[in-house]
Amino acid sequence: MRCAKGLGLVADHDLPSAPPLDLLIHPGGDGTRALAKDQSHLSRLQELHRQGTILASVCTGSLVLAAAGRLSGHGFRRGAR
């Protein structure tokens, strides 16, 4: 993945081979609107939460966490402005 300022990030594992996650920081930016509608992605986030993974986000990544139901009860209401 290439960040906006050119920094490159390389994954050590793909999802099937990844060890259990302690923390997942969901990025924001391009693609978050599509991910907020992607049931497979949202289900994965819900499963990670059930496994005890801490879910955090940056910027519009919070919209994806909200779509996965992970911000309910945390002062965020879907559709609030």
VMD Tcl script that draws the C-alpha trace (Angstrom):
set ca {
  {0.00 0.00 0.00}
  {1.29 3.45 -0.85}
  {0.31 6.31 1.49}
  {-0.58 9.82 0.32}
  {2.93 11.20 0.99}
  {4.69 8.24 -0.65}
  {5.39 6.01 2.33}
  {5.05 2.36 1.33}
  {3.59 -0.28 3.65}
  {4.11 -3.98 3.03}
  {2.13 -6.74 4.77}
  {3.98 -9.62 6.40}
  {0.93 -11.91 6.07}
  {-2.25 -12.27 4.10}
  {-5.47 -12.75 6.08}
  {-5.48 -16.57 6.04}
  {-1.89 -16.82 7.31}
  {-1.99 -13.91 9.77}
  {-1.53 -14.64 13.48}
  {-4.32 -13.48 15.83}
  {-4.52 -9.68 15.88}
  {-4.32 -7.66 19.08}
  {-5.15 -4.40 17.30}
  {-6.48 -3.44 13.88}
  {-6.33 0.20 12.80}
  {-8.72 0.68 9.89}
  {-7.42 3.34 7.48}
  {-9.56 6.09 6.01}
  {-9.42 7.65 2.58}
  {-10.37 6.31 -0.83}
  {-12.33 3.10 -0.72}
  {-13.98 3.48 2.66}
  {-17.43 4.13 1.20}
  {-17.25 0.87 -0.75}
  {-15.93 -1.03 2.29}
  {-18.78 0.33 4.43}
  {-21.14 -1.55 2.06}
  {-19.01 -4.70 1.68}
  {-20.74 -7.36 3.82}
  {-17.74 -9.68 3.68}
  {-15.45 -6.96 5.04}
  {-17.95 -5.91 7.71}
  {-18.40 -9.54 8.80}
  {-14.62 -9.89 9.13}
  {-14.49 -6.81 11.37}
  {-17.32 -8.19 13.51}
  {-15.51 -11.52 13.82}
  {-12.26 -9.80 14.82}
  {-14.17 -7.93 17.52}
  {-15.68 -11.20 18.81}
  {-12.15 -12.65 18.98}
  {-11.04 -9.77 21.21}
  {-9.20 -7.66 18.64}
  {-9.19 -3.95 19.49}
  {-10.61 -2.02 16.53}
  {-9.52 1.56 15.92}
  {-9.64 3.82 12.90}
  {-8.20 6.85 11.23}
  {-10.40 9.49 9.60}
  {-13.17 7.97 7.44}
  {-12.20 4.47 8.55}
  {-14.59 5.22 11.43}
  {-17.47 5.07 8.93}
  {-16.53 1.46 8.16}
  {-16.43 0.59 11.86}
  {-19.83 2.26 12.27}
  {-21.24 0.23 9.35}
  {-19.96 -2.91 11.10}
  {-21.89 -1.87 14.22}
  {-18.75 -1.29 16.28}
  {-19.46 2.32 17.27}
  {-22.95 1.80 18.70}
  {-23.07 3.07 22.26}
  {-19.90 5.13 21.83}
  {-21.52 8.49 21.11}
  {-21.82 7.90 17.36}
  {-25.14 7.57 15.61}
  {-25.39 6.40 12.03}
  {-26.79 9.24 9.93}
  {-26.02 11.92 12.55}
  {-24.63 15.19 11.27}
}
mol new
graphics top color blue
foreach p $ca { graphics top sphere $p radius 0.5 }
foreach p [lrange $ca 0 end-1] q [lrange $ca 1 end] { graphics top cylinder $p $q radius 0.2 }
display resetview
